[in-house]
Amino acid sequence: MNRPMLTAAIPAYNCAGTIGRAIDSVLAQTYQDFELLVVDDCSTDGTLDKIGEYGDGRIRVERHAKNLGEAGSRNTLFAKAGGKYLAFLDSDDEWYPKKLENQVAFLEDAGERMTACFCGYEVREVETGRTMENYVEPQKVWVKFFLRTCDLAPGTTMMIPVDVFKKVGRYDLGLQRRTDHDWLLRFAKAGGHCHIIEGIHAVVYSESGKAIAGGETSLDLFYRKHRADYRRYGWWFTRKTIAEQLVRMSKVYARNNDGIHCVTAAIKAACYDPSLILMRPLKALDGLLGAPLARIKRHFRDRTGVTRR
């Protein structure tokens, strides 16, 4: 059998209710020179049965003998990929039809450069159906970007040459969360470049009640692992970055009706960045004055490259 140009890679764990949507979006791509590799991380529901309903010979399943978590599944996907390129897709998300076509075309033109390709994506709330588009502008310093955030949704938008994985190394099994974030920071530190193709080409589903166990612990481990890089950008950059991540966690806890963790994460964020305590009354005052502070914030946000519409 000839080697496919691309491996579409889905890590799967107890996702019988959503993996069909993900698989359907792969099979519906305008670009068809691919294999679909699914790594089942010891699911205990009907995930394997759902995959078995498809009769497409391009679908291949690898099953772990024991649960290895997100990092272990992604390591297996890279190790078992048969294609020149690998494109991740989370088991509860989906791609729009021309995603692979556009990304493969870019990477073929990029040649031997150490490049990862991403796309804009749509965040869709499962409960309300509300959507928000997210598109990250190109960055001058990707290392600094990944120290601050990982708004690229790499688990669903990233396509990368498989050979690049060998240069960067395996995903860190010691991290329960932030595995993509950590890997991309190491990729950028190794000289990797990120490119975002134009347009919205994927849907990332956001659902209340999703487990976020280990989030704060992983944030602490992530910081400690890359402490030397944070020091390069100073004390205030580090504290503000950690505070921003804790605020995000607090919002997720709130959506999950976890009041205790919501409050504790918010308190921790305020300890790292005391200015956050003033944000609510400042927002109220800003609204009364015609939102000049909001306009200034949008200006600086656009300069950092992260835009949401």
NUDRENMAR-42099 format. One line per 8 residues: number of its first residue (from 1); their letters; for each residue x, y, z of C-alpha. Coordinates in nm, 3 decimals. Example, Ala and Ser with C-alpha at 12.3 -4.5 7.8 and 13.67 -1.06 7.14 Angstrom:
BEGIN
1) as) 1.230,-0.450,0.780  1.367,-0.106,0.714 .
This chain:
BEGIN
1) mnrpmlta) 0.000,0.000,0.000  0.135,0.343,-0.095  0.217,0.582,0.185  -0.057,0.847,0.225  0.045,1.209,0.217  -0.136,1.279,0.543  -0.236,1.114,0.870  -0.551,1.256,1.026 .
9) aipaynca) -0.499,1.181,1.395  -0.773,1.148,1.658  -0.695,1.067,2.025  -1.004,0.899,2.170  -1.123,0.828,2.522  -1.488,0.760,2.613  -1.618,0.970,2.324  -1.882,0.744,2.168 .
17) gtigraid) -2.126,1.034,2.151  -1.901,1.269,1.953  -1.638,1.074,1.761  -1.877,1.005,1.475  -1.899,1.379,1.408  -1.519,1.405,1.404  -1.475,1.105,1.172  -1.748,1.228,0.935 .
25) svlaqtyq) -1.569,1.564,0.902  -1.245,1.387,0.805  -1.411,1.167,0.546  -1.587,1.474,0.396  -1.259,1.657,0.321  -1.196,1.778,-0.033  -0.840,1.647,0.010  -0.855,1.268,0.011 .
33) dfellvvd) -0.495,1.143,0.019  -0.503,1.051,0.388  -0.528,0.775,0.642  -0.736,0.824,0.957  -0.555,0.699,1.266  -0.750,0.675,1.592  -0.572,0.595,1.919  -0.815,0.459,2.177 .
41) dcstdgtl) -0.685,0.524,2.529  -0.870,0.233,2.696  -1.224,0.365,2.652  -1.489,0.199,2.865  -1.794,0.315,2.666  -1.892,0.231,2.307  -1.616,0.431,2.138  -1.464,0.131,1.960 .
49) dkigeygd) -1.807,0.006,1.850  -1.883,0.346,1.699  -1.556,0.349,1.504  -1.629,-0.006,1.389  -1.948,0.111,1.217  -1.736,0.270,0.942  -1.628,0.048,0.656  -1.366,0.283,0.516 .
57) grirverh) -1.032,0.105,0.472  -0.839,0.424,0.546  -0.947,0.412,0.912  -0.690,0.250,1.139  -0.723,0.199,1.516  -0.449,0.159,1.775  -0.556,0.071,2.129  -0.349,0.128,2.443 .
65) aknlgeag) -0.316,-0.160,2.687  -0.357,0.094,2.969  -0.470,0.454,2.992  -0.178,0.687,2.909  -0.363,1.018,2.904  -0.354,1.297,2.648  0.024,1.310,2.611  0.057,0.934,2.571 .
73) srntlfak) -0.212,0.927,2.302  -0.044,1.203,2.102  0.294,1.029,2.129  0.137,0.712,1.987  -0.028,0.906,1.704  0.307,1.049,1.597  0.485,0.715,1.636  0.226,0.522,1.431 .
81) aggkylaf) 0.153,0.787,1.166  0.209,0.664,0.814  0.180,0.999,0.638  0.430,1.272,0.563  0.214,1.517,0.758  0.002,1.474,1.069  -0.314,1.672,1.147  -0.468,1.651,1.494 .
89) ldsddewy) -0.842,1.647,1.553  -0.995,1.622,1.901  -1.264,1.357,1.921  -1.542,1.607,2.003  -1.453,1.865,1.735  -1.482,1.881,1.356  -1.318,2.023,1.045  -1.471,2.219,0.761 .
97) pkklenqv) -1.424,2.048,0.420  -1.129,2.245,0.278  -0.906,2.246,0.588  -0.668,1.970,0.480  -0.652,2.088,0.120  -0.541,2.437,0.221  -0.293,2.326,0.487  -0.125,2.060,0.273 .
105) afledage) -0.086,2.314,-0.009  0.089,2.555,0.225  0.324,2.297,0.378  0.420,2.162,0.036  0.523,2.514,-0.066  0.705,2.571,0.266  0.965,2.310,0.174  1.213,2.202,0.440 .
113) rmtacfcg) 1.146,2.487,0.682  1.053,2.376,1.036  0.691,2.487,1.015  0.362,2.401,1.183  0.042,2.506,1.008  -0.275,2.622,1.188  -0.608,2.778,1.096  -0.873,3.003,1.241 .
121) yevrevet) -1.149,2.822,1.425  -1.497,2.865,1.561  -1.574,2.802,1.928  -1.928,2.669,1.971  -2.098,2.635,2.310  -2.280,2.302,2.321  -2.559,2.418,2.553  -2.648,2.745,2.381 .
129) grtmenyv) -2.520,2.702,2.026  -2.350,3.041,2.059  -2.035,3.076,1.847  -1.723,3.292,1.850  -1.451,3.306,1.587  -1.086,3.299,1.690  -0.803,3.387,1.456  -0.446,3.446,1.577 .
137) epqkvwvk) -0.233,3.688,1.378  0.129,3.593,1.290  0.376,3.660,1.570  0.727,3.802,1.554  0.834,3.603,1.862  0.647,3.273,1.895  0.837,3.176,2.211  0.693,3.476,2.395 .
145) fflrtcdl) 0.346,3.401,2.257  0.352,3.043,2.390  0.483,3.156,2.726  0.171,3.370,2.753  -0.099,3.157,2.591  -0.185,2.880,2.346  -0.493,3.021,2.171  -0.432,2.823,1.852 .
153) apgttmmi) -0.645,2.520,1.959  -0.365,2.289,1.832  -0.555,1.974,1.924  -0.787,2.045,1.632  -0.612,2.297,1.405  -0.245,2.189,1.388  -0.088,2.017,1.089  0.284,1.943,1.103 .
161) pvdvfkkv) 0.545,1.734,0.921  0.597,1.410,1.112  0.974,1.453,1.090  0.950,1.770,1.300  0.825,1.562,1.593  1.155,1.376,1.597  1.344,1.704,1.627  1.132,1.844,1.912 .
169) grydlglq) 1.077,1.525,2.111  0.785,1.348,2.275  0.494,1.501,2.459  0.559,1.531,2.833  0.383,1.248,3.019  0.431,1.437,3.346  0.175,1.699,3.244  -0.191,1.612,3.285 .
177) rrtdhdwl) -0.289,1.932,3.104  -0.105,2.182,2.882  0.059,1.902,2.684  0.010,2.078,2.348  0.111,2.409,2.502  0.436,2.264,2.637  0.520,2.088,2.311  0.460,2.400,2.101 .
185) lrfakagg) 0.677,2.611,2.331  0.959,2.359,2.289  0.893,2.361,1.913  0.927,2.741,1.904  1.244,2.731,2.117  1.392,2.481,1.870  1.346,2.734,1.589  1.000,2.629,1.475 .
193) hchiiegi) 0.774,2.871,1.292  0.393,2.877,1.305  0.179,2.974,1.008  -0.197,3.038,1.021  -0.383,2.997,0.693  -0.663,3.239,0.616  -1.019,3.158,0.709  -1.212,2.956,0.967 .
201) havvyses) -1.164,2.585,0.901  -1.257,2.403,1.223  -1.515,2.394,1.502  -1.406,2.353,1.864  -1.694,2.257,2.091  -1.709,2.403,2.441  -1.922,2.219,2.695  -1.998,2.287,3.060 .
209) gkaiagge) -1.904,2.002,3.290  -1.593,1.899,3.098  -1.331,1.774,3.339  -1.047,2.018,3.404  -0.878,1.812,3.673  -0.514,1.894,3.718  -0.539,2.236,3.554  -0.379,2.439,3.831 .
217) tsldlfyr) -0.121,2.171,3.905  -0.025,2.154,3.538  0.001,2.534,3.522  0.247,2.526,3.812  0.449,2.244,3.652  0.449,2.426,3.319  0.583,2.743,3.482  0.853,2.557,3.675 .
225) khradyrr) 0.962,2.367,3.366  1.004,2.687,3.164  1.104,2.920,3.448  1.426,3.029,3.279  1.233,3.142,2.970  0.987,3.341,3.182  1.275,3.516,3.356  1.393,3.649,3.022 .
233) ygwwftrk) 1.076,3.860,2.999  1.073,3.980,3.357  0.891,3.946,3.686  0.577,4.138,3.585  0.528,3.946,3.258  0.545,3.618,3.453  0.300,3.715,3.725  0.053,3.872,3.481 .
241) tiaeqlvr) 0.065,3.565,3.255  -0.005,3.323,3.542  -0.287,3.550,3.664  -0.448,3.551,3.318  -0.443,3.171,3.307  -0.595,3.147,3.655  -0.873,3.386,3.551  -0.952,3.156,3.259 .
249) mskvyarn) -0.967,2.858,3.493  -1.194,3.052,3.726  -1.436,3.115,3.439  -1.439,2.746,3.347  -1.506,2.652,3.709  -1.795,2.899,3.707  -1.945,2.736,3.397  -1.916,2.401,3.573 .
257) ndgihcvt) -2.093,2.538,3.883  -1.782,2.470,4.092  -1.802,2.770,4.322  -1.519,2.678,4.558  -1.257,2.631,4.287  -1.392,2.933,4.097  -1.333,3.160,4.397  -0.995,3.012,4.494 .
265) aaikaacy) -0.862,3.043,4.138  -0.982,3.406,4.126  -0.814,3.482,4.460  -0.489,3.326,4.340  -0.509,3.535,4.022  -0.554,3.852,4.227  -0.251,3.760,4.439  -0.037,3.734,4.125 .
273) dpslilmr) -0.185,4.050,3.972  -0.356,4.276,4.231  -0.480,4.508,3.957  -0.743,4.246,3.876  -0.931,4.347,4.192  -1.006,4.682,4.028  -1.130,4.540,3.698  -1.503,4.509,3.776 .
281) plkaldgl) -1.557,4.866,3.906  -1.332,4.998,3.626  -1.542,4.821,3.363  -1.858,4.974,3.510  -1.704,5.322,3.508  -1.569,5.268,3.157  -1.919,5.193,3.033  -2.052,5.516,3.180 .
289) lgaplari) -1.776,5.716,3.008  -1.831,5.565,2.663  -1.579,5.279,2.689  -1.247,5.458,2.626  -1.056,5.195,2.825  -1.215,4.915,2.622  -1.098,5.082,2.301  -0.744,5.113,2.438 .
297) krhfrdrt) -0.749,4.747,2.542  -0.857,4.641,2.193  -0.574,4.845,2.045  -0.307,4.672,2.255  -0.471,4.331,2.212  -0.454,4.370,1.836  -0.085,4.459,1.865  -0.021,4.132,2.050 .
305) gvtrr) -0.186,3.943,1.766  -0.485,3.779,1.932  -0.818,3.888,1.789  -1.164,3.760,1.866  -1.474,3.860,1.683 .
